[in-house]
Amino acid sequence: MNADGYGTDRRRHQVDSTEARITEENRKSVTESGDSMGNVGLGVESNWIDDFLTSFHAVNRYLRKGMLTEGGQSITRLQWTLLRHVHRRGDATMGDLAEMFGVRPSTVSQMADRLEREGLIRRASSHEDARIKVVSLTEKGEALFREMAAVMARRLEHGMEKLEAEERQQLLLLLEKLASSLAGANHS
């Protein structure tokens, strides 16, 4: 089994080929059987969901591919997400990070332990409440974040170059709208 979890290069090619396209048959089925979102009467046609998830997964995998091993430094996707979150906020409490990941603080603490050993973050007691640990990036952590962000930007630029400026803006607005809608959704 190779590093990305696929048994063979042939299997990886099959998955890539499948994920990279939305078949004409699926598009035709949605168009003929319902509205643009695939809604059919009281039921919902699932093709648009499959198409969305397949496309989203393919984009996500493309962006992640090779990004987490730049410059001889190897980190996991979750560690990258933690670094990115701390970079954006300036600092974060362990509780903030646990909430963001949807896990217990002890789980985040284990991840932070490794990042701290690697010299990428530092933890200190909050000035307001010594019981609260605040995470911040070290200079090494900031440098790694910038390096990884640059790789991500290059990978995005490569993929987005086929879109017109107006299409890129539309895509961003739609993704923001979807994210906002999902964040406010009641998942009962």
PEURQUI-V638576 format. One record per backbone hydrogen bond with DSSP energy under -0.5 kcal/mol. NH is the residue of the N-H (numbers start at 1). CO is the residue of the C=O. If there is no record, write none. Layout:
nh	co
NH	CO
NH	CO
This chain:
nh	co
2	6
5	2
12	8
13	9
14	10
15	11
16	12
17	13
18	14
19	15
20	16
21	18
23	21
27	23
28	24
29	25
30	26
31	27
32	28
33	29
34	30
35	39
38	35
40	43
41	39
43	40
45	38
50	46
51	47
52	48
53	49
54	50
55	51
56	52
57	53
58	54
59	55
60	56
61	57
62	58
63	59
64	60
65	61
67	64
68	64
69	66
70	67
72	69
73	70
75	68
75	73
80	76
81	77
82	78
83	79
84	80
85	81
86	82
87	83
88	84
89	85
90	86
92	135
94	133
97	93
98	94
99	95
100	96
101	97
102	98
103	98
107	104
108	104
109	105
110	106
111	107
112	108
113	109
114	110
115	111
116	112
117	113
118	114
119	116
120	115
121	115
122	136
124	134
126	129
126	132
132	129
134	124
135	92
136	122
138	120
142	138
143	139
144	140
145	141
146	142
147	143
148	144
149	145
150	146
151	147
152	148
153	149
154	150
155	151
156	152
157	153
158	154
159	155
160	156
161	157
162	159
163	160
168	164
169	165
170	166
171	167
172	168
173	169
174	170
175	171
176	172
177	173
178	174
179	175
180	176
181	177
182	178
183	179
184	180
185	182
187	185
188	186
